[in-house]
Amino acid sequence: MFIIIVAWPVLTSFLHSLFQHFAKECRDLSWKMRREIQKMREIALVYLDRSGGLQKFVNDCKKYNGITHLIDSLLMLQT
């Protein structure tokens, strides 16, 4: 019983620091994944632009009265 009472603060402190470290690692991983996804989006957009697919997509959206805010966003990214 005495060992549990003495060891309890050490154990809770350890678990608290372990949780903080785990939470920080998860946040770091989340930011890394977001950066990688953004890079992939930019690469796809550049590919579509260079291959002519972006202009075709924009024209198709206009032709079929597509989502205008999406077209505006893509045109802004292109410039």
C-alpha positions as CSV (number, residue, x, y, z in Angstrom):
1,M,0.0,0.0,0.0
2,F,2.8,2.4,0.9
3,I,4.6,1.7,-2.4
4,I,1.4,2.6,-4.3
5,I,1.0,5.9,-2.5
6,V,4.6,6.9,-3.0
7,A,4.8,5.7,-6.7
8,W,1.4,7.2,-7.7
9,P,2.7,10.8,-8.3
10,V,5.6,9.4,-10.3
11,L,3.3,7.2,-12.4
12,T,0.8,10.0,-13.1
13,S,3.6,12.4,-14.0
14,F,5.1,9.8,-16.4
15,L,1.7,9.1,-18.0
16,H,1.0,12.8,-18.3
17,S,4.3,13.5,-20.1
18,L,3.8,10.4,-22.3
19,F,0.4,11.7,-23.4
20,Q,1.8,15.2,-24.1
21,H,4.6,13.7,-26.2
22,F,2.0,11.5,-28.1
23,A,-0.3,14.5,-28.7
24,K,2.7,16.6,-30.1
25,E,3.7,13.7,-32.4
26,C,0.1,13.5,-33.7
27,R,0.0,17.2,-34.4
28,D,3.3,17.1,-36.2
29,L,2.2,14.2,-38.3
30,S,-1.0,16.0,-39.1
31,W,0.9,19.1,-40.3
32,K,3.3,17.0,-42.4
33,M,0.4,15.1,-44.0
34,R,-1.3,18.4,-44.8
35,R,1.9,19.8,-46.4
36,E,2.3,16.6,-48.5
37,I,-1.4,16.7,-49.6
38,Q,-1.0,20.4,-50.6
39,K,2.1,19.5,-52.7
40,M,0.2,16.7,-54.4
41,R,-2.6,19.1,-55.2
42,E,-0.2,21.7,-56.7
43,I,1.5,19.0,-58.8
44,A,-1.8,17.8,-60.1
45,L,-2.9,21.3,-60.9
46,V,0.4,22.0,-62.8
47,Y,0.0,18.8,-64.7
48,L,-3.5,19.6,-65.7
49,D,-2.5,23.1,-66.7
50,R,0.5,22.0,-68.9
51,S,-1.5,19.2,-70.5
52,G,-4.4,21.4,-71.4
53,G,-6.7,19.4,-69.1
54,L,-7.3,22.3,-66.8
55,Q,-8.6,24.5,-69.6
56,K,-10.8,21.6,-70.8
57,F,-12.2,21.1,-67.3
58,V,-12.9,24.9,-66.9
59,N,-14.6,24.9,-70.3
60,D,-16.7,21.8,-69.5
61,C,-17.8,23.4,-66.2
62,K,-18.8,26.6,-68.1
63,K,-20.6,24.5,-70.8
64,Y,-22.6,22.6,-68.3
65,N,-23.1,25.5,-65.9
66,G,-20.9,23.9,-63.3
67,I,-19.8,25.2,-60.0
68,T,-18.7,28.8,-60.7
69,H,-16.7,29.3,-57.5
70,L,-14.6,26.2,-58.3
71,I,-13.8,27.7,-61.7
72,D,-12.9,31.0,-60.2
73,S,-10.6,29.3,-57.7
74,L,-8.9,27.3,-60.4
75,L,-8.4,30.4,-62.5
76,M,-6.9,32.3,-59.6
77,L,-4.5,29.4,-58.9
78,Q,-3.5,29.3,-62.5
79,T,-2.3,33.0,-62.6
